[in-house]
Amino acid sequence: MNPVNQEFMHLPEEGQQGDCHRAVIASLLEIPISEVPHFAQDSQGDVDKYWTMIQDFLGNRGYAYLTMPADGGAMFFGDHPGVYHEISGPDPRGGSMMHAVIGKDGEVVFDPHPSRAGLSGDTSDWEYGFIVLADPHHSRK
């Protein structure tokens, strides 16, 4: 994992969507954020389009994105600690937005937002996201 800061803050009144999830994906893939599309901005609020774009982007690299509730995600780590993943939860800066950070074995280890405030809310309401190998014969870019 290579920590990458988000480029855009969430400023909907200015027509700008935040890109914390984009930064998390870049961090987990260890690629520059410029190589990851700004899914939130490009999908224009269409949730189905947002997730389709993410799956297409990762699918072209031989991966898929898997999400699960945090309370069940702990079982995903099994007996092999050291798993980096995404954690999403309420944005500590307020509002109804969700925020995405990097986790390791269920613990927040990096927040791509400049405030580094992490997440708020009850951890049982958080969600984990994993980039998983979908095609072991696909060459990684």
N, C-alpha and C positions, 0 to 999 in steps of 0.2 A: 504494500500500500504506500502510495506517495501522496501526501496531503496537498490538495489543490483548493485554493480560495475561490469562492463564487465571484463572478464578474458583475452580476446585476442584483441589486436589492429589489425587494418587492415593493413597487410604487404604482399600484393600479390607477391612482388618480392621474398619473402621467403616462398611462398606457404601457407600463413596464412590468413584466412578470419577473419574479426572482428566479435564480437558477441554482439553488442549493442542491437539488437532486442531480442536476447536470454536473456540478462540482464533485459530488459523491461518486458518480459513475466514473468520471475522469480519474479520481483518486484511486478507486478500486482497480481500474484497468491500467493505471500508471501511464496515462497518456495526457498530453496537453488538453486543457479545457476547450481550446479552439477546434479540436478534432471531434468534439461531442456537440451535436445539435442542441439548440436552446429549445427543448421540447415544450416547455410551458408557454413560451412566447409563440412558437410556431403552431401549436395546436389551438390557439385562440380560445381557451376555456373548454374545449371539447375533450372530456375525460377519456372517451374511447379512442379518439385520435392520439391523445397523449401517450397512452399505454401501447397502442399499436406502433407508434413511432419508436418508442423505447425498445420494444421487442424486435422490430425490424433492424434497428441499429445494432443491437447486440447479436441478433441472429446472423447478420452478415459477418460477424466475427466468431461464430461458432458457439455463442452463449445464449442463455435465456435469463430472464429476470423472474425470480420467485419471491413472493411476499407471504408473510404469515403473521398472526398475532404474536406479540412478544411473549405472552405467557406460554405459548406452545413452542416458540422458537428455541428455547433453551435445550430442548431435546435434539435439535438439529446439530448442536455442537458435539454431541456424543462424548467419546473418550479422547477426542483429538482437539485440545485447546489451541488457540491461536487463529481463530477464524475471523477475518475482517468482513464486515457487512454494513449495510445501511440500517439506520434506525430513524423512523419518522414518528413525530409526535407534535403536540401543540407548540407553537412558536412562543418562546418566552417574552417576546417583545409585544405580545398582545394580539388582539384580533382573532379571527376564526381560521387563520391560515395554519397549515401544517408546515413543519420544517424538517429537513433531512440532515443528518450528521453521519459520521463514520463511527461504527461500533466495532469492538473486538470482544468476542465471547459475551455479547449482551451488554457491555459497558461502553459508554460514550468515550471515545479517545480523540476525536477531532471534530470541531464545528467549522464548516467552511465560511460562516458568516464572520465579518470582522469583529463583532462583539465577543465571539467565542462563548456565548451564553448557554449553549447547549439546547436542551429541550425542557419543557415544563410539563405539568400534569402528572398523573399517576402512571407509573411505568407499565402497569397492566393494560393501559390504553395505547401504548406504543405499538408500532409494527416494525418487524424486521424485513429487510430486503436482501436477497442474495443473488449474486451473479453466478450462475452455474453453467458448467460445461454442457452444451446441448449436442454437439457433434464432435466426438474426439478425433475425427479424420479431417475436420475443417482446419485449414491453415490459419493461424492467428495473424492479424494485421498489426 
